[in-house]
Amino acid sequence: MKRTLVAGVDGSPQSRAAADWAGREAVRHDLPLHVVHAWLWQPLAGPIVQQRDTEARRADDVLKEVEGELTHRYPGLDLTAEVLSDAPVPALLHAAKDAEMLVIGSRGHGALVGFLMGSHGRQVIAGAECPVVSVRSAHGRPAAVPEEGEVVVGQQGGVEESAEVLRVAFEAAAARKAPLRAVRVWSLPPVYAYSPGSMWIADQFGGLEPYEKAALEQALEPWRPRYPEVEVVAHVEQGSGGQVLLTAASDAQLLVVGRRVRESAVGAHIGSVAHAVLHHSVCPVAVVPHS
């Protein structure tokens, strides 16, 4: 069964930009797009009591406006839309449960807002089982990024750990006919962070940087033959993960990073690198969950 892209909208320019990006992405990958708007009737939620029918019509109007824009811009798009009767976070997580990708909006250099505000956005990214893409807006459209730019992916850990992150990045690069820059960032840890065994392994490669380069090549090895049309640039650099990725993606079409799946009773944890790039990247950021 063909999987679906899902975009969350709330009527804001940021969420409309996310829907527009999702429409273009759906066309690129020949996938259907499902646009959702969460609306839960709460008559006593504010100082002014609203009429249920009035609010329901407003929810429908949000979707109709977005549907009209997407149909106009992407005539061949397989598009559906739905009002979800639930609070925003559970509504989006449910809608994206079997999705190929979930797309939400963000605003400026700061907290995620778009479809959801503040910590709600982090909860969706932290709880989604599929990749979540955050899209910045400019006048209700996705912020301008170079169409000839690279796709940049942050690779960390071993072959298995980074497999899903690299899959998303290679597919995105292939669909765009764009080069892929695979970035592995390393830093000098405290002495106690490396066991004698791991230091011995690093020494066999001639030091820590050659060891990191070999680890990146090993992670890329299974994907190169699957996507022979994708030009791959292997990039290894010492420094802060977030800063190195933001610099590498300054002219990128898309930045892909991983998020380790964590079971936590408190807070919404997305990892320091994902947190940094979501706050400051100009291009769309895809956050991919992995074990």
C-alpha angles and dihedrals in degrees: 000000000000111000123230137231114227126205124190117215134182102173095266122127088245094057092044088054089052091051091049091051090047091051092054091045091050090054091048092053097034091239132140118251124221115195117200135189120192114219124169118181108238109166094181098041096108144021091271119061108225128207114249095223091050093051092045090054090050090053090051091047091055090058095042091053093050092044090053093050094048095045090052095048098039108030095178096048117129096226134178130169136197141181109225117211098218143080113289101254099049090038094057095041090052093046091050096045094105097019127124089223141350119219125200134167132248135191132222125316102318143049120005111257119148108105092001134029128237115310091012090069091052090048091056093047092045094046104038118109092207132054114286119210121204113204126195119218138221115188092337094311129094112279111266114266127172109273089209092049126119129260106239123204129186110222122195137159124015137323097279095041094055099036098101093043091052092045091058092046095048092048091050093049093047092050091051095040085232133142117259120225111200110199125196115183123200135179137190105262127201112284092254092059092075121062119217087253094055091045089053090053091049090049090056088063093049097259142331099296095052087046090054091047090052091049091052093049090049091053092048095046098086092049103047095073092044091056105029091159092063116092107220125204113194109211122186119178138165116233144064113340096224095044095047093049093047091052092046091049097045090112098024130126093217138003118210122196135169131241120200111228109243131182106220132160093204129055134344110281118196100157131259096267094050090045092053097048094044089056098046113021116110094199123066114281123215114202111200121197117224137168 
